[in-house]
């Protein structure tokens, strides 16, 4: 959320570090869902699945959190380089 006036919410902070970290990841996934919801209000279809690349794609708990919050499968791609998806889109557009 791009709002310089919005304060970060870090409390109440759980005593266990892993629960605090889980809360941060759930917050990030909620922001991702807000983005997809906003795109849907502008006429785009809500995704039926999400493909993910990069370092986080190999983190199964992170993908499970996203899948639960987004409500669609989150599929880790075999390619680990984040720019690979963009490169594939460009290749697809050039072959049309």
Backbone as CSV, one residue per row, in Angstrom:
resi,resn,N_x,N_y,N_z,CA_x,CA_y,CA_z,C_x,C_y,C_z
1,UNK,0.864,-1.164,0.000,0.000,0.000,0.000,0.906,1.221,0.000
2,UNK,0.814,1.995,-1.056,1.674,3.163,-1.200,1.012,4.351,-0.511
3,UNK,1.210,4.446,0.790,0.627,5.521,1.581,1.631,5.932,2.639
4,UNK,2.345,7.035,2.421,3.383,7.441,3.373,2.828,7.788,4.752
5,UNK,1.528,8.017,4.840,0.910,8.346,6.125,0.496,7.090,6.902
6,UNK,0.432,5.948,6.229,-0.013,4.710,6.875,1.103,4.169,7.760
7,UNK,0.754,3.883,8.989,1.733,3.349,9.927,1.769,1.828,9.848
8,UNK,2.962,1.290,10.001,3.144,-0.149,10.023,2.579,-0.703,11.331
9,UNK,1.940,-1.844,11.245,1.350,-2.472,12.436,2.234,-3.638,12.846
10,UNK,2.905,-3.499,13.963,3.792,-4.554,14.459,3.416,-5.003,15.863
11,UNK,2.248,-4.621,16.306,1.874,-5.032,17.653,0.388,-5.384,17.672
12,UNK,-0.027,-6.261,18.499,0.814,-6.924,19.500,1.737,-7.939,18.826
13,UNK,2.980,-7.930,19.242,3.976,-8.821,18.652,3.977,-10.139,19.399
14,UNK,3.845,-11.258,18.653,3.917,-12.559,19.328,5.291,-12.763,19.968
15,UNK,5.332,-13.507,21.018,6.602,-13.783,21.702,7.529,-14.622,20.825
16,UNK,6.941,-15.496,20.023,7.754,-16.382,19.184,8.093,-15.685,17.866
17,UNK,9.375,-15.666,17.531,9.819,-15.010,16.302,9.176,-15.612,15.056
18,UNK,8.994,-16.931,15.037,8.435,-17.560,13.833,6.987,-17.126,13.601
19,UNK,6.239,-16.868,14.661,4.866,-16.396,14.485,4.832,-14.949,13.992
20,UNK,5.788,-14.151,14.461,5.893,-12.775,13.979,6.221,-12.779,12.486
21,UNK,7.176,-13.621,12.091,7.569,-13.718,10.687,6.396,-14.221,9.838
22,UNK,5.664,-15.200,10.357,4.486,-15.696,9.644,3.483,-14.570,9.428
23,UNK,3.281,-13.742,10.441,2.359,-12.613,10.312,2.796,-11.635,9.243
24,UNK,4.113,-11.393,9.154,4.624,-10.510,8.103,4.335,-11.092,6.722
25,UNK,4.582,-12.392,6.563,4.323,-13.032,5.270,2.834,-13.007,4.930
26,UNK,1.982,-13.234,5.920,0.536,-13.175,5.673,0.116,-11.770,5.261
27,UNK,0.747,-10.759,5.842,0.448,-9.382,5.456,0.836,-9.100,4.016
28,UNK,1.984,-9.606,3.604,2.431,-9.422,2.221,1.456,-10.120,1.266
29,UNK,1.019,-11.323,1.622,0.064,-12.048,0.779,-1.278,-11.321,0.721
30,UNK,-1.689,-10.690,1.814,-2.936,-9.907,1.807,-2.821,-8.724,0.839
31,UNK,-1.656,-8.101,0.786,-1.451,-6.993,-0.152,-1.499,-7.513,-1.592
32,UNK,-0.910,-8.682,-1.826,-0.983,-9.286,-3.159,-2.446,-9.538,-3.543
33,UNK,-3.241,-10.053,-2.603,-4.659,-10.295,-2.869,-5.388,-8.990,-3.161
34,UNK,-5.084,-7.938,-2.409,-5.701,-6.635,-2.677,-5.412,-6.181,-4.104
35,UNK,-4.197,-6.428,-4.579,-3.835,-6.037,-5.942,-4.658,-6.805,-6.968
36,UNK,-4.783,-8.127,-6.783,-5.597,-8.917,-7.717,-7.061,-8.500,-7.643
37,UNK,-7.554,-8.243,-6.426,-8.947,-7.783,-6.277,-9.162,-6.452,-6.995
38,UNK,-8.195,-5.558,-6.867,-8.318,-4.245,-7.519,-8.311,-4.399,-9.038
39,UNK,-7.434,-5.236,-9.554,-7.417,-5.482,-11.000,-8.757,-6.044,-11.466
40,UNK,-9.361,-6.912,-10.647,-10.657,-7.488,-11.005,-11.750,-6.418,-11.053
41,UNK,-11.682,-5.416,-10.162,-12.690,-4.343,-10.203,-12.535,-3.476,-11.447
42,UNK,-11.365,-3.534,-12.064,-11.125,-2.749,-13.280,-11.356,-3.572,-14.538
43,UNK,-11.900,-4.800,-14.381,-12.259,-5.590,-15.554,-11.360,-6.770,-15.841
44,UNK,-10.283,-6.901,-15.133,-9.410,-8.054,-15.339,-9.982,-9.270,-14.617
45,UNK,-9.705,-10.429,-15.116,-10.150,-11.650,-14.447,-9.245,-11.934,-13.255
46,UNK,-9.847,-12.379,-12.158,-9.057,-12.814,-11.010,-8.294,-14.059,-11.457
47,UNK,-7.030,-14.196,-11.086,-6.259,-15.342,-11.582,-6.831,-16.674,-11.112
48,UNK,-6.755,-17.659,-11.976,-7.180,-19.009,-11.603,-6.015,-19.790,-10.998
49,UNK,-4.813,-19.270,-11.192,-3.590,-19.824,-10.588,-2.510,-18.758,-10.683
50,UNK,-1.505,-18.884,-9.834,-0.401,-17.926,-9.818,0.892,-18.719,-9.958
51,UNK,1.690,-18.350,-10.944,3.008,-18.954,-11.108,4.017,-18.061,-10.401
52,UNK,4.943,-18.662,-9.686,5.900,-17.890,-8.907,7.324,-18.341,-9.213
53,UNK,8.225,-17.362,-9.279,9.642,-17.630,-9.528,10.466,-16.854,-8.517
54,UNK,11.757,-17.075,-8.530,12.640,-16.374,-7.612,12.879,-17.194,-6.361
55,UNK,13.600,-16.628,-5.435,13.979,-17.340,-4.220,12.805,-17.813,-3.398
56,UNK,11.761,-17.003,-3.300,10.596,-17.377,-2.504,9.812,-18.541,-3.071
57,UNK,9.959,-18.786,-4.373,9.215,-19.880,-5.006,9.617,-21.234,-4.441
58,UNK,10.823,-21.327,-3.952,11.304,-22.586,-3.383,10.939,-22.765,-1.920
59,UNK,10.261,-21.778,-1.349,9.886,-21.836,0.058,8.444,-22.324,0.160
60,UNK,8.271,-23.610,0.458,6.944,-24.220,0.459,5.975,-23.541,1.433
61,UNK,6.381,-23.242,2.673,5.433,-22.557,3.566,4.967,-21.204,3.031
62,UNK,5.854,-20.451,2.390,5.491,-19.155,1.818,4.476,-19.352,0.701
63,UNK,4.706,-20.326,-0.166,3.752,-20.600,-1.249,2.406,-21.056,-0.688
64,UNK,2.420,-21.832,0.396,1.170,-22.283,1.012,0.392,-21.122,1.624
65,UNK,1.102,-20.181,2.242,0.442,-18.991,2.792,-0.222,-18.213,1.669
66,UNK,0.496,-17.992,0.593,-0.069,-17.254,-0.541,-1.269,-17.985,-1.124
67,UNK,-1.155,-19.300,-1.285,-2.251,-20.084,-1.858,-3.490,-19.986,-0.984
68,UNK,-3.312,-20.070,0.322,-4.458,-20.000,1.229,-5.130,-18.628,1.156
69,UNK,-4.342,-17.562,1.135,-4.913,-16.218,1.143,-5.472,-15.837,-0.226
70,UNK,-4.778,-16.216,-1.292,-5.252,-15.876,-2.634,-6.425,-16.744,-3.064
71,UNK,-6.513,-17.944,-2.520,-7.608,-18.832,-2.867,-7.445,-19.524,-4.202
72,UNK,-6.230,-19.522,-4.734,-5.937,-20.208,-5.994,-4.597,-20.927,-5.843
73,UNK,-4.330,-21.948,-6.676,-3.038,-22.624,-6.588,-1.878,-21.663,-6.868
74,UNK,-0.828,-21.795,-6.089,0.413,-21.051,-6.318,1.446,-22.091,-6.728
75,UNK,1.918,-21.970,-7.954,2.760,-22.991,-8.565,4.178,-22.462,-8.719
76,UNK,5.118,-23.156,-8.108,6.525,-22.781,-8.228,7.055,-23.270,-9.573
77,UNK,7.615,-22.354,-10.345,8.189,-22.703,-11.641,9.554,-23.349,-11.448
78,UNK,9.946,-24.125,-12.424,11.265,-24.746,-12.353,12.367,-23.705,-12.485
79,UNK,12.098,-22.670,-13.254,13.072,-21.597,-13.438,13.153,-20.780,-12.161
80,UNK,14.370,-20.485,-11.705,14.522,-19.742,-10.453,14.823,-18.263,-10.664
81,UNK,15.103,-17.869,-11.885,15.434,-16.466,-12.159,14.136,-15.689,-12.354
82,UNK,13.952,-14.642,-11.549,12.697,-13.887,-11.562,12.390,-13.274,-12.925
83,UNK,13.378,-12.897,-13.684,13.156,-12.260,-14.985,12.713,-13.261,-16.051
84,UNK,12.729,-14.541,-15.756,12.370,-15.552,-16.753,10.926,-15.388,-17.213
85,UNK,10.019,-15.055,-16.314,8.619,-14.871,-16.693,8.440,-13.741,-17.682
86,UNK,9.117,-12.630,-17.435,9.045,-11.492,-18.346,9.618,-11.867,-19.706
87,UNK,10.719,-12.590,-19.692,11.337,-13.013,-20.950,10.387,-13.914,-21.740
88,UNK,9.673,-14.791,-21.054,8.723,-15.670,-21.744,7.565,-14.880,-22.343
89,UNK,7.085,-13.884,-21.612,6.005,-13.048,-22.147,6.451,-12.315,-23.401
90,UNK,7.650,-11.773,-23.387,8.167,-11.071,-24.560,8.296,-12.034,-25.730
91,UNK,8.815,-13.209,-25.477,8.956,-14.209,-26.536,7.585,-14.567,-27.116
92,UNK,6.593,-14.722,-26.268,5.242,-15.052,-26.737,4.676,-13.922,-27.608
93,UNK,4.903,-12.681,-27.192,4.398,-11.538,-27.958,5.105,-11.438,-29.313
94,UNK,6.379,-11.750,-29.336,7.139,-11.641,-30.592,6.755,-12.718,-31.592
95,UNK,6.229,-13.849,-31.127,5.880,-14.920,-32.039,4.456,-14.798,-32.582
96,UNK,3.737,-13.787,-32.152,2.371,-13.583,-32.641,2.357,-12.929,-33.985
